[in-house]
Amino acid sequence: MQADPKLSVSIGMLDSAIDHPRRTQKGYRMINTHFRRQIFSSTSFRLTALATVVLATTATVWPEGKAAKAPPVSIGAAEPFAVFGGTAVTNTDPTLVMGDLGVSPGDVVEGFPPGRVTGTIHAGDATAATAKADIVAAYDDLAGRAPTATIAPQLGGVTLTPGVYASTTGDFRLNGRLVLDAQTDPDALFIFQAGDLTTDRVSSIDLVGGAQTKNVYWQISGSGALGPQSTFYGTAIARNAIAVAAQAVAQGHLFALNNTVGTVGSLPTPSMTIVRLPNEPPTTTTLTSSPNPATSAQPITFTARVAAVSGSVKPTGTVVFKEGSTVLGTAYHDIDTPARLTIKLPPGEHRVVAVFIGGLTFNHEEPIDFAPSTSAPLTQTVTA
């Protein structure tokens, strides 16, 4: 199975979600082992991508020019739902839904167990109805946005920057690896408008440059199908059905407006079919400089400190220092050492920000994929 560089499954969360069965059941010990292998085998790729994202931009595909920043998308009351079907949610063999599961206006939920749901099941109730209305509104919003680029339907082997993407054939297919590069903008949106969406076996999506799962959307006027052992990121809203094959892993939301979400597991297997909510804990980034003011002959040291919004674990990863759209340089933020950049600047007033673009942080053996964050602008004064 191809490893997924951004799969940030918390082993601690997984253990608590399934009531620690790995301590007594061989099957769940195997699941835990699968995640550890998937995460550790992908670390070198992810660190390389983070280090090169602002230094090797020539590798990025700009289909029809850089898109203007798009307004955010909201799924409202559907936020807690990992899986939502219009008529039913069905399952075969052991699978795991990490989040709520809903159905509306239908009320059919089948196959749980052997499937597991860590959240609450809302089948045809008022909570599901409210969430459904917000999913429909989000679908209409996505469908109504004008494409910024029309690209070939095959997404494998492609790197895309933020934008609204339509297909030359109407459908999208992922066979291989799709890289979504936010270009150091944590709020960057990626929207795909498809007739049908298909991901092939062992296909994957890699988020770099500050791209976040919550900012990737798939508006599907037909149906979606996630292939065996594929990894998927984002919120997929299909007008018809969504099928999730054995050993596929989806991080985000899978919503089927008028039909069924169907998940399939496999037995025996060292890995499990999983649909889970985005798990990128928020961070804050602060920026200072010294000396300030400075002369044009003096080196200036910019220092960025990144902290988790909650908890005691300190994020690690790449920080990009920018003035407007110009990258001044990058540095690494470690547990014990803030990110520092020392440079000289020409005379004038310089508004500089530091952008933490994320990265895997290990709390003992538990990997945490912290969300990106941008500092408040700092005005650096430089005299002649």
C-alpha positions in Angstrom: 0.0 0.0 0.0 1.3 3.4 -0.9 1.9 5.6 2.2 0.1 8.9 2.6 2.4 11.8 3.6 -0.3 13.7 5.4 -2.2 11.1 7.1 -2.1 12.3 10.7 -4.1 9.7 12.5 -3.5 10.1 16.2 -2.9 6.7 17.7 -4.1 8.0 21.0 -7.4 9.2 19.5 -7.8 5.9 17.6 -7.3 3.9 20.8 -9.8 5.9 22.8 -12.3 5.9 20.0 -12.4 2.1 19.9 -12.2 1.6 23.7 -8.7 0.3 23.6 -9.6 -3.1 21.9 -6.1 -3.3 20.5 -4.9 -4.3 24.0 -6.9 -7.5 23.7 -7.9 -8.0 20.1 -5.4 -8.9 17.4 -7.4 -7.1 14.7 -7.1 -3.7 16.2 -3.5 -4.2 17.1 -3.0 -4.7 13.3 -4.9 -1.5 12.6 -2.6 0.4 14.9 0.5 -1.1 13.3 -0.8 -0.1 9.9 -1.1 3.5 10.8 2.3 3.6 12.4 3.9 2.2 9.2 1.9 4.6 7.0 3.0 7.6 9.0 6.6 6.8 9.5 7.2 5.7 5.9 5.9 9.0 4.6 7.8 11.4 6.9 10.8 11.9 4.6 8.6 12.7 1.6 6.5 15.3 3.6 9.6 17.0 5.0 11.1 17.3 1.6 7.9 18.7 0.2 7.7 21.3 3.0 11.3 22.3 2.5 11.0 22.8 -1.3 7.5 24.3 -1.6 8.8 27.9 -1.7 12.1 27.1 -3.2 11.1 25.0 -6.3 7.9 26.7 -7.5 8.8 25.9 -11.1 7.4 22.4 -10.4 4.0 23.7 -9.8 1.3 23.6 -12.5 -0.5 26.9 -13.1 -3.2 25.8 -15.6 -4.6 29.2 -16.4 -2.8 31.6 -14.1 -3.0 32.2 -10.4 -6.6 32.5 -9.1 -7.9 35.4 -7.0 -8.6 34.5 -3.3 -12.0 32.9 -3.1 -14.6 33.4 -0.3 -14.7 30.6 2.2 -17.2 27.7 2.0 -19.3 26.7 5.0 -21.0 23.4 5.7 -22.6 24.8 8.9 -24.3 22.2 11.1 -22.8 19.4 9.0 -19.3 20.0 10.4 -19.5 17.2 13.0 -20.5 14.6 10.4 -17.9 12.4 8.8 -20.5 10.5 6.7 -23.9 11.6 5.6 -26.4 10.0 3.2 -29.6 11.2 1.8 -31.4 7.8 1.8 -29.0 5.5 3.7 -25.5 4.7 5.0 -24.6 1.1 4.6 -21.5 -0.9 5.6 -19.9 -4.3 5.1 -17.2 -5.8 7.3 -15.1 -3.9 9.9 -14.7 -0.2 9.1 -14.3 3.0 11.2 -16.2 6.3 11.0 -14.4 8.9 13.2 -17.1 11.5 13.7 -20.9 11.6 13.5 -22.9 9.6 10.9 -26.2 11.0 9.5 -29.1 10.2 7.1 -31.8 12.6 6.0 -34.5 12.5 4.8 -34.0 8.8 4.9 -33.3 6.9 8.1 -31.6 3.7 7.0 -28.3 2.8 8.7 -27.0 -0.7 8.1 -23.8 -2.6 9.0 -22.9 -0.9 12.2 -21.6 -3.1 13.7 -19.4 -4.6 12.3 -18.6 -1.0 11.4 -17.7 1.4 14.2 -18.8 5.0 14.7 -17.0 7.1 17.3 -19.6 9.9 17.2 -23.4 9.9 17.2 -25.7 8.4 14.6 -28.5 10.7 13.5 -30.9 8.8 11.3 -33.8 10.9 10.1 -34.0 13.1 13.1 -34.1 16.9 13.5 -30.3 17.2 13.8 -29.8 15.3 10.6 -32.4 17.5 8.8 -30.6 20.7 9.9 -27.3 19.3 8.7 -28.8 18.2 5.4 -30.0 21.7 4.7 -26.6 23.1 5.2 -25.0 20.4 3.0 -27.4 21.4 0.2 -26.5 25.1 0.6 -22.8 24.2 0.5 -23.3 22.1 -2.7 -25.2 25.0 -4.4 -22.4 27.4 -3.4 -19.7 25.1 -4.8 -21.7 24.4 -8.0 -22.3 28.1 -8.6 -18.7 29.2 -8.5 -17.1 30.0 -11.8 -14.1 27.8 -12.7 -10.7 29.5 -12.7 -9.3 26.6 -14.8 -10.5 23.8 -17.0 -8.0 20.9 -16.8 -7.6 17.3 -18.0 -9.7 14.8 -16.1 -6.7 12.7 -14.9 -5.4 14.2 -11.7 -2.6 11.8 -11.0 0.9 13.2 -11.3 -0.4 16.8 -11.2 0.4 19.7 -8.8 -2.3 22.3 -8.5 -2.4 25.7 -6.8 -5.6 27.2 -5.3 -8.5 27.6 -7.6 -11.8 26.3 -8.9 -11.2 23.4 -11.3 -13.5 22.0 -13.9 -12.8 19.0 -16.1 -12.6 19.0 -19.9 -14.7 15.9 -19.9 -16.9 16.7 -16.9 -15.5 13.9 -14.8 -12.3 13.6 -12.6 -10.2 10.5 -12.1 -7.2 10.2 -9.7 -4.7 7.5 -10.7 -1.5 8.2 -8.8 -0.6 11.2 -6.6 -2.3 14.6 -6.7 -0.4 17.5 -5.0 -2.3 20.5 -3.8 0.0 23.4 -3.0 -1.4 26.3 -1.0 1.7 28.5 -1.8 2.0 29.5 1.9 -1.6 30.6 2.2 -3.4 28.6 5.0 -6.7 29.9 3.8 -6.3 28.8 0.2 -9.3 27.0 -1.3 -9.2 24.1 -3.7 -12.6 23.3 -5.4 -13.2 20.6 -7.9 -16.4 20.5 -9.9 -17.0 17.0 -11.3 -19.7 14.9 -13.0 -18.3 11.7 -11.4 -15.2 11.3 -9.3 -13.2 8.1 -9.2 -10.0 7.4 -7.3 -8.1 4.4 -8.4 -6.3 1.8 -6.2 -3.5 3.2 -4.1 -4.1 6.7 -5.4 -3.4 9.6 -3.0 -3.6 13.3 -2.3 -0.7 15.3 -0.8 -1.3 18.7 0.8 1.7 21.0 0.9 2.5 24.7 1.3 0.0 25.2 4.1 -2.9 23.5 2.4 -5.6 22.2 4.8 -8.1 19.4 4.5 -10.9 21.7 5.5 -10.2 23.9 2.5 -10.5 21.1 -0.2 -13.9 20.6 -1.7 -15.3 18.2 -4.3 -18.7 19.1 -5.8 -19.9 16.0 -7.6 -23.1 16.2 -9.7 -23.1 12.4 -10.2 -21.4 9.8 -8.0 -18.1 9.3 -6.2 -16.1 6.1 -5.8 -12.9 5.8 -3.7 -10.9 2.9 -4.8 -9.2 0.2 -2.7 -6.3 1.4 -0.6 -6.7 4.9 -1.8 -6.3 7.9 0.4 -8.5 11.0 0.0 -8.7 14.5 1.5 -11.4 17.1 1.6 -15.2 17.4 1.7 -16.9 15.5 -1.1 -20.6 16.3 -1.7 -22.2 14.1 -4.3 -25.7 14.6 -5.7 -26.0 10.8 -6.1 -24.0 8.1 -4.2 -20.5 7.7 -2.7 -18.8 4.3 -2.5 -15.8 3.6 -0.4 -13.8 0.5 -1.2 -11.9 -1.8 1.2 -8.9 -0.3 3.0 -9.5 3.2 1.6 -8.8 6.1 4.0 -10.7 9.4 3.7 -10.0 12.4 5.9 -12.7 15.1 5.7 -16.4 14.6 5.0 -18.3 12.3 2.6 -21.8 13.5 1.9 -24.4 12.0 -0.6 -27.4 14.2 -1.1 -29.9 12.0 -2.7 -28.6 8.5 -2.3 -26.4 6.2 -0.2 -22.9 6.3 1.2 -21.6 2.8 1.2 -18.4 1.6 2.9 -16.7 -1.7 2.6 -14.1 -3.3 4.9 -12.1 -6.5 4.5 -11.3 -9.6 6.6 -8.7 -10.5 7.6 -6.6 -7.4 7.0 -3.8 -5.4 8.6 -5.5 -2.1 7.6 -9.1 -0.8 7.9 -11.4 1.3 5.8 -11.6 4.7 7.6 -13.6 7.9 7.2 -12.6 10.5 9.7 -13.1 14.2 10.3 -10.2 16.6 9.6 -7.7 16.4 12.5 -5.3 19.4 12.2 -5.1 21.1 15.6 -5.0 24.9 15.3 -1.9 26.9 16.0 -0.8 30.5 16.5 2.3 32.2 15.1 3.9 35.3 16.6 6.7 37.3 14.9 9.3 39.7 16.4 12.4 41.3 15.0 15.7 42.8 16.2 16.9 45.5 15.8 13.9 47.5 14.9 14.5 50.1 13.6 17.7 49.1 11.8 19.9 50.6 9.2 20.3 49.0 5.7 23.8 47.9 6.7 22.5 46.0 9.8 21.4 42.3 9.7 17.9 41.9 11.1 16.8 38.8 12.8 13.2 37.8 12.5 12.0 35.3 15.1 8.8 33.3 14.7 7.3 31.3 17.6 4.6 28.7 16.9 2.3 27.4 19.6 -0.7 25.0 19.8 -4.0 26.7 20.7 -4.5 24.0 23.2 -2.4 21.3 24.9 1.3 21.3 25.8 2.8 19.8 22.7 4.9 22.3 20.7 4.5 22.3 16.9 7.4 21.6 14.7 7.7 22.4 11.0 8.7 25.0 8.3 8.1 28.7 8.7 8.0 31.0 5.7 8.9 34.7 6.2 7.1 37.0 3.6 6.8 40.6 2.7 3.6 40.7 0.6 4.0 38.0 -2.0 7.8 38.0 -1.8 9.4 35.2 0.2 12.3 36.5 2.3 13.3 33.1 3.4 12.4 30.0 5.4 13.4 28.4 8.7 12.6 25.4 10.8 10.6 25.7 14.0 11.7 23.0 16.5 10.4 22.1 19.9 13.1 24.0 21.7 14.2 26.5 19.0 12.0 29.1 17.3 12.3 29.7 13.6 14.8 32.5 12.9 15.8 34.3 9.7 18.6 36.9 9.6 18.7 39.2 6.5 19.4 42.7 5.4 16.6 44.9 4.0 16.7 48.1 1.9 15.5 51.4 3.5 11.8 51.8 4.0 8.9 50.4 6.0 8.6 46.6 5.5 5.4 44.7 6.6 6.6 41.2 7.2 4.6 38.1 8.3 5.6 34.6 9.3 3.6 31.7 8.0 3.8 28.3 9.7 3.0 25.9 6.9 2.6 22.8 9.1 4.4 19.6 9.6 4.3 16.4 11.5 5.1 16.8 15.2 5.7 13.7 17.3 4.4 13.5 20.9 6.4 10.4 21.9 5.1 7.9 19.3 1.9 9.9 18.5 2.1 12.0 15.3 0.2 15.3 15.3 -0.4 17.2 12.1 -0.8 20.8 13.3 -2.7 23.3 11.2 -0.9 26.2 9.5 -1.1 29.7 10.9 0.0 33.3 9.9 1.4 35.9 12.3 0.1 39.4 12.6 2.0 41.8 10.3 5.2 43.3 11.8 6.4 46.7 10.6 10.1 46.7 10.2 11.7 50.1 9.8 15.0 50.4 7.9 16.9 53.6 7.6 19.6 54.4 5.1 
